[in-house]
Amino acid sequence: MSTTDWLTPLQHILNCPVRFTTFSLSDWTSWSGDDKHDKIVEGSRVEQNGKTWIVVKVMGNDVEALEIEGELKRAEAELLTWTLQWNQAQQQQAVKPGNLSESESFALKLSEWIQQQVDSEEPSYSIPDHLTAGGKLFAEMIPFLLVTEYTNGKQASYSELEKLLRSFLAEDILLIPLKNQEWLIWGPVSLLKEADSEFMDDEDEETVEDSLSSICHGLYEMLASEWIGECHLAVAHPVSPAKGIVETTVLLRETINLGRKFHVGTSIHLPWNLQLERLLNAIPEVQRSRYLEHALKRTELFVESEMLATLETFFSLDCNVSETAKKLYIHRNTLLYRLDKLKQETGLDVRQFRDAVLVKIILLLYKVTKRN
């Protein structure tokens, strides 16, 4: 079990703040009094000014430690030291270097560092030098986050997924396993040029977002059909992993969480399409429920399946009446009748921008509250 998995329970047990922090090896030795580097091992601890620091891992020239605000009892400190040493021994026994490829071994180290930064109150956003793969991670790459939903106990294999990704994206990819069935995938930025070339004959020039969406849809179809089945996938704009891997991980996790929360049944989630959802999610649940209750008092029309489907399609096609009628396989006048009915019973005309925004908000809030 990763040390980051029990950080929150540890705070509850000790009843004090606990966080991860990183020191340079030289700073730790001069500060702790351990003048020999080989004395710094998992479980080494320092107590000063009412705080305790316990070494979690030594990686290259960095020392990762637990920072505990509060004086620990001797038994508590010794128990933590023993636990960290035992955990490290178990990991080394379970994961033997000979059983891992070079890429998987590196990915596991990077995964541990990412998770520690995500869990930390004061994260470091730049990857340590010994984890930058000789400078390769300073180039821009396209980030994806894959969340699998295993069925019948089927588990994912790193080597299997890596092979599939290299055949679909490129040889030069980076696959990082995270926790809770998550996989962080980095593909080459050259994929954007390949996606653009497929649309060279189109009248409208494709945007970066369009290209990323196309790549994401293709990757999802491949994974869903040839690998694990049901899954969720998100993509973000290209970024240098060495500088933006932590922030990108947080963004992609939030994107999938918002997509699953507000758009049940959707498997591909794009952050630039979830701006309103992100804003609504930041509003306290009590206030959201109160607003929705007030809005739905005016009519039951919003929750009728036919009207819901009509409005969803209408909004997805940028409020275009003709295109919506075609997509729903109904006559244009039938669509106008439905929209007029909504206007008569609610006073909201979705053909007007202001009213369309209000109705969109009501629908999003309804999706969330009806499942709570």
Buried (B, 14 or more C-beta within 10 A) or exposed (E): EBBBEBBEEBBEEBEBEBBBBBBEBEEBBEEBEBEEEEEBBBBBBBEEEEBBBBBBBBBEBBBBBBBBEEEBEEEBBEEBBEBBBEBBEEBEEEEEEEEBEEBBEBBBBBBBBBBBBBBBEEBBEEBBEEBBBEEEBBBBBBBBBBBBEEEEEEEBEBEEBBEBBBEBBEEEBBBBBBEEBBBBBBBBEEBBEBBBEEBEEEEEEBEEBBBBBBBBBBBBBBBBEEBBBEBBBBBBBBBBBBBBBBBBBBBBBBBBBBBBBBBEEEBBBBBEBBEBBEEBBEEEEEEBBEBBEEBBEEBEBBEEEEBBEBBBBBBEBEBEBEBBBBBBEBEEEEBEEBBEEBBEBBEBBBEEEEBBEBBBBBBBBBBBBEEE
